[in-house]
Amino acid sequence: MTRSPAVPGGTLVLDSEGLAKAVLRDRTVTGWLALARAYDLRVITSAATLVEVVHPRINRPALEWTLSRLIVEPVTEPIARHAAILLADAGLHGHKYAIDAILSATVVEI
């Protein structure tokens, strides 16, 4: 019996905390990533999330390896516009919540 091609049945979204923990090989996040792989789920983050995660003490090879195993979605104008709407609807503004809004809008737009 041959297995049918993998068709994503869902998506695991990593915010900055999830991505940072994946880089650190956190046991819980590593388990989520293994399950996502086992169930052919896509694993994504936003390119904007990298801004929160990258800092001078991060293990760059571990970060690059982690990023190679997931999809980094670009921030497009439609995503940015959607993020602005999400913030406005929540009565918030971009300064404190911008990257989380971008990640949320990314999930909706893709």
C-alpha positions as CSV (number, residue, x, y, z in Angstrom):
1,M,0.0,0.0,0.0
2,T,1.4,3.4,-0.9
3,R,0.8,6.4,1.1
4,S,-1.1,9.3,-0.5
5,P,0.8,12.6,-0.8
6,A,0.8,14.7,2.3
7,V,-1.9,17.3,2.4
8,P,-1.7,19.7,5.3
9,G,-4.6,19.2,7.6
10,G,-3.8,22.2,9.7
11,T,-1.1,24.6,10.8
12,L,1.0,25.0,13.9
13,V,1.8,28.7,14.4
14,L,4.9,29.7,16.3
15,D,4.9,33.1,18.0
16,S,8.2,34.6,19.3
17,E,8.0,32.5,22.5
18,G,7.3,29.3,20.6
19,L,10.1,30.0,18.1
20,A,12.6,30.9,20.9
21,K,11.7,27.7,22.7
22,A,12.1,25.7,19.5
23,V,15.6,27.1,19.1
24,L,16.3,26.1,22.7
25,R,15.0,22.6,22.1
26,D,12.3,23.0,24.8
27,R,10.8,19.6,25.4
28,T,7.1,20.7,25.1
29,V,7.7,22.7,21.8
30,T,9.9,19.9,20.4
31,G,7.0,17.5,21.1
32,W,4.5,19.8,19.3
33,L,6.9,20.0,16.3
34,A,7.2,16.2,16.2
35,L,3.4,15.8,16.3
36,A,3.1,18.4,13.5
37,R,5.6,16.5,11.4
38,A,3.8,13.2,12.1
39,Y,0.5,14.6,11.1
40,D,1.8,16.5,8.0
41,L,0.9,19.9,9.5
42,R,2.5,23.0,8.3
43,V,4.6,24.9,10.9
44,I,4.8,28.6,10.3
45,T,5.8,31.9,11.7
46,S,5.8,35.4,10.4
47,A,9.0,37.2,9.2
48,A,8.1,39.9,11.7
49,T,8.5,37.3,14.5
50,L,12.2,37.0,13.7
51,V,12.6,40.6,14.9
52,E,11.5,39.6,18.4
53,V,13.6,36.4,18.5
54,V,16.9,37.5,17.1
55,H,19.3,39.0,19.7
56,P,23.0,38.9,20.3
57,R,23.0,35.9,22.6
58,I,20.8,33.6,20.4
59,N,22.5,30.5,19.1
60,R,22.5,31.4,15.4
61,P,23.1,27.9,14.0
62,A,20.2,26.6,16.1
63,L,18.0,29.4,14.9
64,E,18.9,28.8,11.3
65,W,18.3,25.0,11.7
66,T,14.9,25.7,13.3
67,L,13.9,28.1,10.6
68,S,14.9,25.6,7.9
69,R,12.3,23.3,9.3
70,L,9.3,25.7,9.1
71,I,7.8,28.2,6.8
72,V,8.5,31.9,7.4
73,E,5.7,33.8,5.9
74,P,6.4,37.3,4.5
75,V,4.7,40.4,5.8
76,T,2.7,41.7,2.8
77,E,0.6,44.8,2.5
78,P,-2.7,42.9,2.8
79,I,-1.4,41.2,6.0
80,A,-0.3,44.6,7.4
81,R,-3.6,46.1,6.6
82,H,-5.4,43.2,8.2
83,A,-3.2,43.5,11.3
84,A,-4.1,47.2,11.6
85,I,-7.8,46.3,11.4
86,L,-7.4,43.6,14.1
87,L,-5.7,46.1,16.4
88,A,-8.4,48.8,15.7
89,D,-11.2,46.3,16.3
90,A,-9.5,45.4,19.7
91,G,-9.1,49.1,20.6
92,L,-5.3,48.7,20.5
93,H,-2.5,50.4,18.6
94,G,0.5,49.0,16.9
95,H,3.3,49.9,19.2
96,K,2.9,47.1,21.8
97,Y,0.9,44.6,19.9
98,A,2.0,45.0,16.3
99,I,4.0,41.8,15.8
100,D,1.3,39.7,17.4
101,A,-1.3,41.3,15.2
102,I,0.8,40.7,12.1
103,L,1.2,37.0,13.1
104,S,-2.6,36.7,13.7
105,A,-3.3,38.4,10.3
106,T,-0.8,36.1,8.6
107,V,-2.7,33.0,9.8
108,V,-6.0,34.4,8.5
109,E,-4.5,35.6,5.2
110,I,-2.6,32.4,4.2
